[in-house]
């Protein structure tokens, strides 16, 4: 069998539940072939706070040895000690340094994938660094012109044409070239990262009833349908635009590998209703595999032992699946 590189994990905001999730995974025996890029002292202190007896070992650059209850750590120091639930802008540089080191390890093949625990955008901005999120940071770091956000739970996958925009700004942000690019990225990563040979993509309309033939808005006629026609001419299997209120019916779901929603709160409520706490965020278009939890830092739960690790475990499992798929593709 060929060598499968370990998966890098960044704990995100150290005062949040990211460290708790990683330590719980080690307690539950889920950290084989993982390298956690974080401050070792912080992790040791959080483990003691949570009453977890774990073997925390240093990453040496070689495939990490593993036994139950073991956590391999690539030490990246923070500026100040961490108190669960209490943000410190002084630690923002260390948080970004850990994320950078983990991502760079992925780009050079040292790590097979990156799993990210939740980060706190506000405290990083408070430190004087303009930071809009993991996705944008990783896109800039890897010199990726355009990325696509995809959330997945099992066979239900929902990608977004626009992400964190005010609703009033969405119509102007949707245009034929960008939609076509998004569809190509979605199609390409469904093939290359998920191993789906002929992806079937269902595209939602923007307006109620998908515009009702132009009576409830013209975006479908003027933008979405021309983008679908261009995608079809390029060989993509796309269909729509579908009214968002009926697009997730069992019949269409059975013949769909991924949906493309026009805005954040159009498609994601359906997915999160079906799988809250178990969904995974995947960044498409990057030259690396990146999965993430579908929730925030939960400062009120940090250090309490009550953090739900469902989404983190799902992100780990999907990262492993995608790494194995990637390695199989290289062998073939």
C-alpha positions in Angstrom: 0.0 0.0 0.0 1.2 3.5 -0.7 2.0 6.0 2.0 -0.9 8.1 3.2 0.2 11.4 4.8 -1.2 12.4 8.1 -4.0 15.0 8.5 -3.3 18.4 10.0 -5.7 19.9 12.5 -5.8 23.5 13.6 -7.6 24.2 16.8 -8.8 27.7 15.8 -9.6 30.0 18.7 -7.8 28.6 21.7 -10.2 30.1 24.2 -13.1 28.4 22.4 -14.1 24.7 22.1 -11.6 23.8 19.4 -9.0 22.5 21.9 -11.8 20.6 23.7 -12.9 18.9 20.5 -9.4 17.8 19.7 -8.7 16.5 23.2 -12.1 14.6 23.2 -11.2 13.0 19.9 -7.9 11.8 21.4 -9.7 10.4 24.5 -12.1 8.6 22.1 -9.2 7.1 20.1 -9.9 9.1 16.9 -6.5 10.8 16.5 -4.5 8.1 14.6 -2.6 9.8 11.7 -3.4 13.3 13.0 -1.0 16.1 13.7 -2.5 19.0 15.7 -0.8 22.3 14.9 -1.2 24.2 18.2 0.4 25.4 21.4 1.4 22.2 23.3 1.3 24.0 26.7 -2.2 25.2 26.0 -3.4 21.7 25.1 -1.8 20.2 28.2 -3.5 22.8 30.4 -6.9 22.3 28.8 -6.6 18.5 29.1 -5.8 18.9 32.8 -8.7 21.4 33.2 -11.0 18.8 31.6 -9.6 16.0 33.7 -8.3 14.1 30.6 -5.2 11.9 31.0 -3.6 11.8 27.5 -0.2 11.2 26.0 0.7 14.4 24.2 3.8 13.9 22.0 5.8 16.2 19.7 5.6 15.9 16.0 9.0 15.1 14.6 8.3 15.4 10.9 7.9 11.7 10.5 4.6 9.7 10.4 3.4 9.9 14.1 3.4 6.8 16.1 0.0 6.2 17.7 -1.7 4.4 20.5 -5.1 5.0 22.1 -5.2 8.3 24.1 -2.3 9.8 22.1 -2.2 13.2 20.5 0.7 14.3 18.2 1.3 18.1 18.4 3.3 20.4 16.1 4.0 23.1 18.7 3.3 26.6 17.6 3.4 29.0 20.6 0.8 31.5 21.7 1.8 34.8 23.3 -0.2 34.5 26.5 -1.8 31.7 28.6 -5.3 30.8 27.6 -8.4 30.9 29.9 -11.3 29.0 28.4 -14.0 31.4 27.3 -11.9 34.6 27.5 -10.6 36.0 24.2 -7.2 37.6 24.0 -6.2 39.6 20.9 -2.5 39.0 21.9 -2.9 35.3 20.8 -4.2 36.1 17.3 -0.8 36.1 15.7 -0.2 32.6 17.1 -3.6 31.4 15.8 -2.8 32.6 12.3 0.7 31.2 12.5 -0.6 27.7 13.3 -3.2 27.9 10.5 -0.5 29.0 8.1 1.9 26.2 9.1 -0.8 23.6 8.7 -1.9 24.8 5.3 1.6 25.1 4.0 2.3 21.5 5.1 -0.7 20.5 3.0 0.5 22.4 -0.1 3.9 20.6 0.0 2.4 17.2 0.6 3.6 16.8 4.2 -0.1 16.6 5.3 -2.9 15.0 3.3 -5.7 17.4 4.4 -6.5 20.2 6.8 -9.3 20.1 9.3 -10.1 23.4 11.0 -11.8 24.0 14.3 -13.8 27.2 14.7 -12.0 30.5 14.6 -13.1 33.9 16.1 -13.0 36.5 13.4 -13.7 39.4 15.7 -10.8 38.9 18.1 -8.3 38.6 15.2 -9.7 41.9 13.7 -9.3 43.4 17.2 -5.6 42.6 17.1 -5.2 44.8 14.1 -5.3 42.1 11.3 -8.0 42.4 8.7 -9.5 38.9 8.7 -12.8 37.9 7.1 -12.6 34.1 7.7 -10.8 30.8 7.2 -12.0 30.5 3.6 -10.7 33.8 2.4 -7.4 33.4 4.4 -6.7 30.0 2.8 -7.6 31.3 -0.6 -5.1 34.1 -0.3 -2.4 31.9 1.2 -2.7 29.3 -1.6 -3.1 32.0 -4.3 -6.5 30.7 -5.3 -8.5 33.2 -7.3 -12.0 31.7 -6.4 -13.2 29.2 -3.9 -16.7 27.7 -3.2 -18.2 26.9 0.1 -19.9 23.4 0.3 -21.6 22.0 3.3 -22.2 18.2 3.3 -23.9 15.6 5.4 -23.8 12.2 3.9 -25.1 12.3 0.4 -26.7 15.8 0.9 -24.3 18.5 -0.4 -25.1 22.2 -0.7 -22.8 24.7 -2.4 -23.2 28.4 -2.3 -23.0 30.9 -5.2 -22.6 33.7 -2.7 -21.7 33.5 1.0 -21.7 36.1 3.7 -23.5 39.0 2.0 -26.4 41.1 3.1 -29.5 39.8 1.3 -30.0 43.1 -0.5 -26.5 42.6 -2.1 -27.1 39.1 -3.4 -28.9 39.9 -6.8 -26.1 42.2 -7.9 -23.5 39.6 -6.9 -24.9 36.9 -9.2 -23.8 37.1 -12.8 -23.2 34.6 -15.7 -19.4 34.4 -15.6 -19.2 33.9 -11.8 -22.0 31.3 -11.8 -20.3 29.4 -14.6 -17.0 29.4 -12.7 -18.7 28.3 -9.5 -20.4 25.4 -11.3 -17.0 24.4 -12.9 -15.3 24.4 -9.5 -18.1 22.4 -8.0 -18.1 19.9 -10.8 -14.3 19.6 -10.8 -14.0 18.9 -7.1 -16.9 16.5 -7.0 -14.9 14.6 -9.6 -11.4 15.1 -8.3 -11.9 15.1 -4.5 -15.2 13.1 -4.0 -14.5 10.6 -6.8 -17.9 11.2 -8.5 -17.3 10.5 -12.2 -20.3 12.4 -13.6 -21.7 14.8 -11.0 -25.3 15.8 -11.2 -25.9 19.4 -10.0 -29.3 20.9 -9.2 -29.3 24.7 -9.3 -31.8 26.7 -7.2 -33.5 29.9 -8.5 -33.1 33.1 -6.7 -36.7 34.3 -6.5 -39.8 32.6 -5.2 -41.1 29.9 -7.6 -37.8 30.4 -9.5 -39.1 33.8 -10.8 -42.4 32.5 -12.1 -41.4 33.1 -15.8 -40.2 36.6 -15.0 -43.2 37.8 -13.0 -41.4 37.4 -9.7 -38.0 38.6 -10.8 -35.8 38.2 -13.9 -32.6 36.8 -12.4 -33.5 33.3 -13.5 -34.2 34.4 -17.1 -31.3 36.9 -17.5 -28.5 35.2 -15.4 -29.1 31.7 -14.0 -30.5 30.0 -17.2 -27.8 31.5 -19.4 -25.2 30.2 -16.9 -26.8 26.7 -17.0 -26.8 26.7 -20.8 -23.1 27.6 -20.8 -22.3 24.9 -18.3 -24.3 22.4 -20.3 -22.4 23.4 -23.5 -19.1 22.7 -21.5 -20.3 19.2 -20.7 -21.5 19.7 -17.1 -24.7 17.8 -15.9 -26.7 20.7 -14.5 -30.4 21.3 -14.2 -32.7 24.0 -12.9 -33.4 26.6 -11.8 -35.5 24.9 -9.2 -37.8 26.7 -6.8 -35.9 26.5 -3.5 -39.0 25.5 -1.5 -39.5 22.2 -3.4 -35.9 21.4 -4.7 -35.1 19.2 -1.8 -37.9 16.7 -2.4 -37.0 13.0 -2.3 -37.3 12.5 -6.0 -34.8 15.3 -7.0 -32.5 14.5 -4.1 -32.2 10.9 -5.4 -30.8 12.1 -8.7 -28.6 15.0 -7.3 -25.0 14.8 -6.2 -24.9 18.5 -5.1 -27.1 21.5 -5.0 -26.0 25.1 -5.8 -27.9 27.7 -3.7 -27.8 31.3 -4.6 -27.2 32.6 -1.1 -26.3 31.4 2.4 -29.7 31.1 4.0 -31.4 29.6 1.0 -29.8 26.2 1.1 -28.1 25.8 4.4 -31.3 25.8 6.6 -32.4 22.6 4.9 -29.1 20.9 5.4 -28.7 22.0 9.0 -32.2 21.0 9.8 -31.5 17.5 8.5 -28.1 17.2 10.2 -27.4 19.9 12.8 -24.2 19.2 14.6 -23.1 16.6 12.1 -22.5 18.6 8.9 -19.1 19.4 7.5 -17.9 22.6 5.7 -15.6 21.9 2.7 -13.8 24.6 0.8 -13.8 23.7 -2.9 -11.3 25.2 -5.4 -8.3 25.1 -3.1 -5.3 23.0 -4.2 -5.6 21.3 -0.8 -8.3 19.3 1.0 -9.9 21.4 3.8 -12.8 20.4 5.9 -14.2 22.2 8.9 -16.9 22.1 11.5 -20.3 23.8 10.8 -20.4 25.8 14.1 -18.7 28.6 15.9 -16.3 28.9 18.9 -19.0 28.4 21.6 -17.0 30.3 24.2 -19.6 29.6 26.8 -18.9 25.8 26.5 -15.1 26.0 26.4 -13.5 24.0 29.2 -16.9 22.7 30.5 -16.7 19.2 28.9 -20.1 19.8 27.3 -19.0 20.6 23.8 -20.6 18.4 21.2 -18.0 16.9 19.0 -20.3 15.5 16.3 -19.4 18.0 13.5 -15.7 17.7 14.3 -15.8 13.9 14.2 -17.6 14.2 10.9 -15.0 16.6 9.5 -12.2 14.2 10.5 -14.0 11.3 8.9 -14.7 13.1 5.7 -11.1 14.4 5.5 -9.9 10.8 5.9 -12.3 9.7 3.2 -11.1 12.4 0.8 -7.4 11.7 1.5 -7.9 8.0 0.7 -9.9 8.9 -2.4 -7.1 11.2 -3.5 -4.4 8.6 -2.9 -6.5 6.0 -4.8 -6.8 8.4 -7.7 -3.0 8.9 -7.8 -2.4 5.1 -7.8 -4.8 4.8 -10.7 
